Amino acid sequence: MNLVDYAGNSIRLTDERLNHIKEHPEMSNNSEKINETLINPDIVIKSKIDEEVRLYYRFYEGLSIGNKYLCY
Protein backbone atom coordinates (compact mmCIF):
# COMPACT_ATOMS: atom_id res chain seq x y z
CA MET A 1 0.00 0.00 0.00
CA ASN A 2 1.38 3.41 -0.91
CA LEU A 3 0.32 6.43 1.11
CA VAL A 4 1.34 10.09 1.17
CA ASP A 5 2.36 12.00 4.30
CA TYR A 6 1.74 15.65 5.30
CA ALA A 7 4.81 16.79 3.31
CA GLY A 8 3.87 14.92 0.14
CA ASN A 9 6.36 12.10 0.72
CA SER A 10 5.39 8.66 -0.56
CA ILE A 11 5.06 6.15 2.29
CA ARG A 12 5.21 2.41 1.59
CA LEU A 13 3.20 0.25 3.96
CA THR A 14 3.79 -3.46 3.32
CA ASP A 15 1.02 -6.00 3.71
CA GLU A 16 3.05 -7.58 6.53
CA ARG A 17 3.16 -4.29 8.46
CA LEU A 18 -0.51 -3.55 7.81
CA ASN A 19 -1.49 -7.00 9.06
CA HIS A 20 0.68 -6.49 12.15
CA ILE A 21 -1.00 -3.14 12.85
CA LYS A 22 -4.47 -4.68 12.49
CA GLU A 23 -3.56 -7.38 15.03
CA HIS A 24 -3.71 -4.73 17.77
CA PRO A 25 -7.25 -4.63 19.21
CA GLU A 26 -7.45 -0.83 19.08
CA MET A 27 -6.64 -0.87 15.36
CA SER A 28 -8.73 -3.78 14.08
CA ASN A 29 -11.55 -1.43 12.99
CA ASN A 30 -9.55 1.81 12.80
CA SER A 31 -7.21 1.38 9.84
CA GLU A 32 -8.30 4.82 8.51
CA LYS A 33 -6.33 6.29 11.42
CA ILE A 34 -3.13 5.29 9.60
CA ASN A 35 -3.82 7.81 6.85
CA GLU A 36 -5.04 10.43 9.37
CA THR A 37 -1.81 10.09 11.32
CA LEU A 38 0.38 10.41 8.24
CA ILE A 39 -1.52 13.43 6.90
CA ASN A 40 -1.85 15.25 10.23
CA PRO A 41 0.69 13.92 12.78
CA ASP A 42 1.21 15.55 16.15
CA ILE A 43 4.91 14.81 15.90
CA VAL A 44 7.34 13.06 13.53
CA ILE A 45 10.52 11.53 14.92
CA LYS A 46 13.50 10.03 13.10
CA SER A 47 14.07 6.41 14.10
CA LYS A 48 17.15 5.76 16.24
CA ILE A 49 17.61 2.38 14.55
CA ASP A 50 17.25 3.37 10.88
CA GLU A 51 18.04 6.90 9.65
CA GLU A 52 15.65 6.43 6.70
CA VAL A 53 12.63 5.66 8.90
CA ARG A 54 10.30 8.30 10.34
CA LEU A 55 7.81 7.58 13.13
CA TYR A 56 4.52 9.49 12.86
CA TYR A 57 2.57 10.00 16.10
CA ARG A 58 -0.98 11.25 16.61
CA PHE A 59 -2.99 11.33 19.84
CA TYR A 60 -6.47 9.80 19.84
CA GLU A 61 -9.08 9.97 22.57
CA GLY A 62 -11.73 7.34 23.16
CA LEU A 63 -10.05 4.32 21.60
CA SER A 64 -11.22 0.94 22.87
CA ILE A 65 -8.13 0.92 25.13
CA GLY A 66 -8.50 4.55 26.21
CA ASN A 67 -6.62 7.66 25.14
CA LYS A 68 -3.39 6.88 23.35
CA TYR A 69 -0.75 8.02 20.88
CA LEU A 70 -0.75 5.88 17.76
CA CYS A 71 2.53 5.48 15.90
CA TYR A 72 3.10 4.54 12.27
WOQUIGI-V514893 format. One record per pair of residues at least 12 apart in sequence whose C-alpha atoms are under 8 Angstrom apart, sorted by the first residue. I is the first residue (numbers start at 1). J is the second residue. If there is no record, write none. Layout:
{{I J} {I J}}
//
This chain:
{{1 13} {1 14} {1 15} {3 35} {4 35} {4 38} {4 39} {5 35} {5 38} {5 39} {5 40} {6 38} {6 39} {6 40} {6 41} {25 64} {26 63} {26 64} {26 65} {34 72} {37 56} {37 57} {37 58} {37 70} {37 71} {37 72} {38 56} {38 72} {40 58} {41 56} {41 57} {41 58} {42 56} {42 57} {42 58} {42 59} {43 56} {43 57} {43 58} {44 56} {44 57} {55 71} {55 72} {56 71} {56 72} {57 69} {57 70} {57 71} {57 72} {58 70} {58 71}}
//
